[in-house]
Amino acid sequence: MSRSIEFKNHPFRFLLYLEWTLLATTILFSLFGHQFQRITRFPEVTITTLIIYGLMGLRLPTGNLSDKIFYTFIQVILIVITGIFGGKTARLFPFLNLILVTRSCLIFKLPGRIFVTLFSFILFLVTLRLRFYRFPTSPVWQDKFRILNLNLSLTFGLTLLFVLLLMNAILLERESREKLAVAHQKLKEYALKVENQATLEERNRIAREIHDSLGHSLTALNLQLETALKLWQSNPNRAYTFLAKAKELGSMSLQDVRQSVSAMRSNPLQEQSLESAILGLAENVQRATGVSPICQINLLHTIPSEISVAVYRIVQESLTNICRYAQATEVKLEIFTIETGLILIIQDNGVGFDLNQNTTGFGLQSMRDRTISLGGELKIETSPRQGCTIVANIPFPGLNMTDDQ
């Protein structure tokens, strides 16, 4: 059930202040005229009715339709009583009818608002008719009163229409802001869920990296050291061989740790240029595999930071996969810019893989997601024993890949 509109939760509290101002003005004119003469036949009834009418604005029903209709009916009765006992107060502009329309806009839907507005206008016409019923009926006066009634009717009708349109516009704008606020809140919640999911996936990826690479290297390192200790006295030469192998495994483990730490950085470039960062990755590949990648980097345009980070991550993931799985003896890396964007090509002569069976891995999916998020396209060409070629085409901001194609 909808909550009633009260003073503490009124959507437009300034309307209450406006109502009270209009009612106070009506009360003053019901007591005094322009020369401070009493002009109301029953001021007590009029003032009591106006006070009740004003207090009704402190609680507007928004639940059952029957409650709304009964509430509106009571307001109409109060308006009629004020018109009957208000004496010359009826000559004032009918503020009560305007308040009736504004309140109906808060409690009814559009059809109900239109009906109340029309009824208020009809009530005004009836009151206007009765107001001049006892005046002289000479032809001259009849023409004057007819013109006066027509002017008052048109003026009040246009005023009611203006109030109805204004209230509808205000309510629609408020409803739009509320929907926008709800949508914004849902979007924030969704973004938080996506961020948490991405963080969880990144942690899982790093955990897998540590388990698969560092765990394996440390286990092998421990075995080498144990064997060296056993052979240290009986066969020092063989022990030295195992120690040398242990040192090599230790260097590989240190490199794995550095890669994991680099993967967790929010800005992996760390104030470096993209070219310097890529060359650093190439040096890591050389230390880990003994293969020196052939790098051709030709950046003729300024690269936005978000593209630089994405390219660095794609290259990092590709070279990591080459070190672990490709068994390559040759790696080529090419990065260059064109008028519309940046092209990245990574090629190796390793063992390759079946693309249909390796498209769901986190590494490949991460590269695709990074490229697509920038409006680009990632292509992978590989097959068993045929090496692998990765091509990323990333447009500069403001360009659309589909338009260029």
N, C-alpha and C positions, 0 to 999 in steps of 0.2 A: 504494500500500500504506500502511495506517495505521501511524503511528509508535508503537512500544512505549511503555507508560507506565513512566517511570523516576522516580528521586528528583527530578531537576531539572525535570521537566515534569509531576509528579504533580498532578492537579486538586485533590485534597484531601490535602495533606501531613499534616494533623492525624491522618488515619486511620493513617498509618505510625507516628506517635508513639504512637497508641493501641495498635496491634498490638504494638509493642516493649514497651510497658508491660505488656500482658497476658501476653506471652511471658516477660518477665522475672519476673513474678509466678508463672507456672507453673513456671519453672526453680527458683525459690526453694523452692516447695512440694514440688517433686520431690526436693529435697535434705534439707529439714528439715520436721518437723512442728511442732505447737504447742509441743512441749518440746525443739525443736531436735534431734530424733532422726531419723536417716536412715530414710526410709520408702519408698524406691525400690529395687527389686531390681537394676536395671541403670542407675544414674544416668548413666554415660557415654553409653550409647545414647540415653537420653531427652534429655539435654542437646544431644547432636549433632543429633538429629532436630529439636529445637525451633529450634536455630540455623539449620539448613538451611531450615526452614519460614519463619523470619523473613527470611532473605536472599532468598527467592523473592519477597517482597513488593517488592523493589527493582526488579523488572523484570516487568511484566505484559504478556502478548501481546495485541495488538489486531488482528492481521492475519488469517491463515488460521484457519478454524474448527478444523482438525485440531490446530494448535498450542495453541489454547485448551483443547480437550478433553484433550490430553496433559498440559498444565500442571495442569489440575484433577485429572486422574488421579494425578499425582505427589503433589499435596497430600493426596488421600484416602489414599494409601499411607502417607504420613508420619503422618497422624492415626491410622491403624490401628496402625502401629509404636509410636507413643507410648502408645496405649491398652493394647497388649500388655505393653510393658516398663515402663510407668509406675508399676506397683504401686498404692499407695494414692493416687497422683496422679490416678487416674481418678475419685476421689470429688469432685474439684474440679469446679466448673461448666465445661462443655466450651468453653473459650474458642476452641480451634482451629476448632471448627465455625462459630462466629460469624465468625471471620476468613475462613473459606472462603466464607461467604455474601457478606460485604462485598466480597471480591475478585471474586467472580463477577458482582456488580452492575456492576463497572467494566469487565469484559471481554466480557460477554454482553448480548444484547438481553433483553427482558422474558421470552420463553419460556424461554431458557436460565437466567435468574435463578430462575424458579419451579422449574425442574427441579432445579437445584443445591440450592435450599432444601429441597425435598421429600426429596432424596437425603440431605442432611445430617441431616434429622430422622429418617429411617429408620436411618441409621448410628448415631445417638444411641440409638434404641430397641434396636438389636441390642447395642450396647455395654452399655446398661443391663440388658438381659436376661442377658448373660454375666456381668455384674458380681455379680449376686446369685444366680447359678446354684448355687454351692457353699455357700450359707448353709443353716442348718437348715430343714427342710421340715415342721415341725409345723404343724398347722392354724392355730394362733394366729400364728406367724411368717409363714405364707403370706398371711394376711389383712393383716398389717402391711406386708409387702413389697409386696403388691398395691396398697395405698393409697398407699404411698410412691412406687412406680413411676408410678402414675397422676398424682400431684401433680407429680413431676419432669417427666413427659412433657408435661403441660399447660403447665407453666411454661416449659419450653424451647421448646415449639411456639409459644406466644404471643410469646416473645422473638424467635425466628426471624422470625415474621410482622412484628413491629414493626421489626426491622432491615431486612427487605426493603422494607417500605412507606417507612421513613425514607430509605433509600438511593435508592429510586425518586423520592421527592419532591425530594431534593437534586439528583439528576441531571437531573430535568426542569426544575428552577429554573435550574440552570447552563446547560442547553441553551437555555432561553428567553432568558437573558441574552446568550448568544453570538449567537443569531439576532437579538436586538434590537440588539446592537452592530454586526452586519453590516448590518442594515437602516439603522441610523443612519448608518453610513459611506457606504452607497450614496446615502442621502438627501442627505448633505453633498456628495457628488460631483455628484449631479444638480442640487442648488441652485447649486453653483459653475458648472456648465455653463450653467444658465439665466441666472445673473448675467453670465457672460462673453458669452453670446449677446445679452442685453439691452444690455450695454455696447457691444457691437459694432454693434447696430442703432441705438443712440442716436448713436454716432459717425458712422455712415453718414448718419443723418438730418441731423445738424448739418453734415456735409460737403456734403450736397445743398443745404442751405439757403445755405451760404456760396457754393457754386458758382452756384446759381440766382439768388440775390438780390444778394449782395455782389459777386460776380464781374461780373455784368451791370452793376451800378451803377458800379463802378470803371472798367469799359470805357467806358461812356457818359460818365463824368466826364473820362476822359482825352481822348476825342474833343472834348468841349466846350472843354477847356483848349487843345488844339492849334489848334482853329478860332479861339479868342479871340486866341491869339498871332499867328496869321497876319493877323487883321484889326485888330490893335491900332493899327497906324500908319495904314493906309489907311481904316479905318472904325471909329473908336473906339466909336460908339454901338452898332453891331452886336456888337462885341467885348464891350461891357459886358453885353449881353443874354446872350451865351454864358457869361460869367463868373457871372451871376446863376443861370443854369440849372445851372452846375457847382456852385455853392454849395448849391443845392437837392438835387442828387444826392449831394453830400457829407453833408448832413444825413440823407438816407435811408440811406446806407451806414453812418453812425454808429448809426442806429437798428437796422439789421440786426445790427451787431456786438453791441449791447446785448441784443437778443433772443437771440442765440446764447449769450452769456455767461449770461443768465438761465436758459436751457434746461439749462445744465450744472450749475447749482447744485443741491446736494442738498436745500436748504431755500429755495425761491424766495421765500417770504414775508419772510425776513430780519427777524423780530421784528415785522412789520407785521400788522395785522388783515386778515382776508380782504377786508373791504369796502375798505380803503385800497389793498390790492394790486390789486383789480379796477379801482378808479378810476384807478390808475396805468396799467393796460393800456389803458383807454379813452382816456386822454390820448395815449398812443402812437399809437392808431388815428387820432385827430384830427390829429396832426402829420403822419402818413404819407399820409392820404387827404383830409384836410379835412372829413371826416364826423365829427360828434360823436355817439357812441353815447348812446342814452337808457337810463340805468341806473336800475333800481328794485331796491334791495337791502333786504330786511326780514328780519333774522336775530333771531328772538325766543328762540332756544335757543343754548346753548354748542355750538360746532362742534368736534368732535375734530380734532386736527392732521392726521391722515391724510386726513380728508375735505376739510379746507381746502386741502391741497396738491393733491389730486386735482381739486377744483373749479377751482383756479387754473390747473392745467395744461390742463384741458379748455377753459376760457375763452381761455387764451393761444393754444392751437392753433386754436380756432375763429376768433378775431379775426385771427390771422396768415393763415389761408386767405381770410378776407373781404378783407383788404388786398391780397392778391396776385391773387386770381382772380375775386371776386364782382362787382367794378365796382358796388358798392352805393352808393346815396345815402341810405340810412336803415338804421340798425342799432339793434335793441332788445335789451337784456339785462336779465333779471329773475332774481333769486335770492331765495328765501324759504324759511322752514322751516315744517313742520307737526309734528304730534305724533309722527309716525313717522319723519321724516327731512327731507331737503333736496331742493328742486326747483330745477333750473336750466333756464332757457329762453333761447336765443339765436336771434334772428330777423333776417334781412336781406332786402332787396328786390332782390338782385343777379340775375345771369344764371342762377344755379342750375346743376345738372348732372344727368346721368343716374345715378341711384343704383345701377343694376345694373352700370354700368361703372366705378364709382369706390368700390367697397366694400373694395378690397384695399390702398388707399393706407395708408402708415404712419401718417399723421396721424389718419385716421378709426379705424384699428385700435387706435391708442394710446389714443384716447378711450374706445373700447369696453372695452379691457382694463382701464383704470383704473376704470371704472364697475363692471364685472363683479367685479373683485377685491374690491370693497367690498360685494358682494351687491346691487348696484343694476341699473338697466336704462337703456339709452341708445337713444333713438329719433331717427331722422333723416327728415325729410319734405322732399323737394325734387324738382324736375323742371326741365328746361331753360326758362329765361326766367320762372320762377315763384318765384325766391328760394329760401331754405333756412331750415328751422326745426330746431333741435336741442333735444331735451328729455332731461335726465338726472334720474332719480329715484334718489337714494342714501339708503338707510335708515341710521338711527343704529345703532351697534354693539349687538348682542344681538337685533336684529329681523330677520325673514326676509321678503323681498319676496313670496315665493310664499304665505306664510301670510296676509299682509295681503290678498292678492288673492283 
